[in-house]
Amino acid sequence: MKALLLTVAALMAFAGSMFAQNLPPDYNWEIGVNGGLSGFTRPLGPAIAYQGTRSGLVPDFSLRLDYFLNPHWMLNLDIGTRKWQTTGTWQLTDQLGQQLKSKPITFVVADHAITESVGINYVIPFYDRYETFNKANLNFGVMAGLVTTTNDGSIAYSTYNAAPDSSYTYVSRYDYGFGIGYSLGIQMGFTYYIIPRLGVNIDVAMRYVNVGTNDARYGSENNHFYLLYFPETIGLRWRF
């Protein structure tokens, strides 16, 4: 009888352990906020002279809503914003055809690039020693969504302020028009829960965007662009 009881107890402990590993999370929903930096490629599609030659790192911010279908699959909604701006150098020529010194020019691709995307992620959960508390999650996934770019489509001019014509003006900033398009990408994240509800998060991603704008200048040659950007952010998560 004692052997039977021990066997039953062992089976129950084993079943309990397996059940704990496969239970849905204590909280199926999660909200969060992230901030960090993202790099991006120069925009392709517009005339080469209007693409710029240099880009850099820009601030990147997003809001996040996650829903866990089960311990290994998660859906997410991500709403984010960042600024895309490149710089280049234009060779200037005055009204008489004489070459002047080259001057820098700024191309504002998007004053605000607002993304609204949904994703599906595979989750690898980590539990505490007793398999009762989901202390961390590692996720890999794909996403798709919309991109809206805000811009006023303006052109700014500067004065040359040098011989032979100090009053000569040239384009020093060119803003693309506002636009809308789509985004596709891959993403990876890790969240460590300090307490059962609150966690700290790190996210990295690579995203492709394709945008058509309302820029009708120069025969509409700059009314479409596509680029890659790479957000790397940290944030907080709250489970409920």
N, C-alpha and C positions, 0 to 999 in steps of 0.2 A: 504493500500500500504506500509505504514511504517513497519507494522508487517511482511509483505512478504519479504521486503528487509532485515530486521533483521534476518529472518529465513534463507534466502539464504546466508547471510554473515556468520551465525553460521555454516551452512553446509560446506561452503567453508573452514572455519577455521579448522573444524574437519577433513575434507578430506586432507587439507594441512598438518595437524599434522600427520595423518596416513601415508601419502605419504613420509614425511620426515623420519619417522621411518623405512620405507621399501625401501628407495632409496639405490642403490649400494653405497659403500663408495666413497668419493670424489676422492680417489686414489685407483685403484684396485691392484697395485703392491707395494711391500714393500721389502726392503733389510736391512740386519742387521748383526751385529757382536756381539758375546757373549763370555764371559770369566768367569771362576769360578773354582769350585772344583767338583770332582766326587769321590765317594767311590765305591769300587767294592769287590766282593766276591773272595775268592781264586779259582783258576781254577779247575774244576772237569774234569775227563777223564784221565789225565796222572797218572802214578804210584804215590801212596800216598807220597812217599819220595821226589817227584819232584813237588809237589803242593805248598809247603810252608805252614806255619801255621798262618802268619800274613800279612795283607794288610793295606793300609792306604788311606788317601785322596791325590789325585793328581791333578795338574792343568788340566783344560779342556777348549778347545777353539773351536769355531765353526763359520761358515758363514751361513747365512740364506737368503732364497728367498721365499717370500710368495705371493700367488695370491688369492684374494678374489673373489669367484664366485658370492657371494651376501653378504649382511650384516651378515649372520649367518653361512656361510660355507667358509672355507679357505683351500687351498692346500699349502703345504710347502716342500721345498727342504732344507736339512740340511747336511752340510759337516763339520765334526769335527775331532779332533785329541786329544789323551791323551796317557800317558804311563802307562802300567800295570806291576807292579813289586811286588813280595811277598818275604818274608824272612822266614827262618826256622832255625832249628838247627840239625846238623848231629853229631851222635856219631862216633868218629874216632877210627879206629883199625890199628895198625902198621903192617908191613910186617911179624912180628912174631906172630900175633894174639893177641897182648896185647892191651887192651882198653886204649885209651888216653882221654884227656878232650874233651868235646863236643865243636864244633865251629859253628859260624853262617854261613849261606849260603844264597845267594841272587838268586832268580829265576826271570829272565827278561822274562815275558810272551810276552810282545810286547814293543819294544822300541818306536814304534809309532803305535797306533791302530787308523787307519783312517776309518771313517764311512761315507758312502754316503747313505742317507735315504730320503724317501718321506713320507709325512703324510697327513692325512685329519683330519680337526679339526672343531668342532662345536664352533661357536663364539657367545658370549653374548656381544653386543655392549652397550656402555653407551654414552649418548648424553648430551649436555649442556641443560640449562634450556629451551631454545627455540626450541629444537629438530633440530637444524641446523648444529651442529658440533659434529662429532664422537670423543669424548675426550678420550675414553679408550676402550679396548677390553679385555675380558677374554675368553680364549679358552681351550678346552679339546679335545684330539685327540689320534689317534693311528698312528703308523709308521712302516715301513718295509724297509730294504735296505741291502747293502753289507758292509762287514768289511774286510779290508786288514791290516794285521799285518806285520811290517817290523822288521827284526832281523837278526843277522849274524850267529846264531846257534853256537856261540863260547863257550868255557869252560875256565874259569880263575882259576889259582891255586895260593895258598898261602903256605908259609913255616910255619911249626908248631912252630919253635923257642923255644922249651922247652924240658926238659928231658922226656923220655929217648933218644929221637932221634930228635935233634933240626933241622936236615936237612930234616925231613919228609915233604912231600908236600901233600896237600889235595885240593879238589875242593871247591872253595869259591864263585864261581858264575857260574850259568848255564843259558845260553840263549836258549830259544825255537827257533825253525826254523821259517822262514817267512811263512805266510799262508793267506788263504782267506776263508770267510764264510758268514753267513747271520746274520741279526739282526732284532728283533721284539720288540715293546715296546709301552708304553703309555706315554703321555706327557700333561703338563698343563702350560699355560703361561698367563701373564698379561702385557699389554702395556698401558702406560699412555702418551698421546701426549702433550708435552709442548707447541708446536706450531702446526699448521695444518699438517706439514710434518714430524716433528721430535718427536720421542717418546723414552721413557726409558722402558726397558723390564726386566722381571724376568721370568725364565723358570726352571721348575723342571721336571724330567722324570725318568722312570725306564725302562731299556732296557736289553734284553737277547741276548747274542751273542753265536754263535756256529761256531767254526773255525777248519779247517783241515790244518795242517802245513806239511812242507817237512822234518821234523825231523825223520831221519831214524836210529838214534842211539838206542842202547839197544833193537833191534828188533822192532823199530818203536812204542814202547809203549807210547811215549810222543808226538805222531803226531796228536793229536786231543784234544781240550779242549772246555769247555763251562763255562760261568759265567754270573753274573748279574752286571750291573753298574748303578750308580745313579747320573747323572749330575745335578748340581744346579748352575745356571749361571745368570749373569746380563748382559745387553747389551743395544745397541742403535738400533732404527729402523728409516728408512727414507722412506716415502711414495712418490710414483710417479705415 
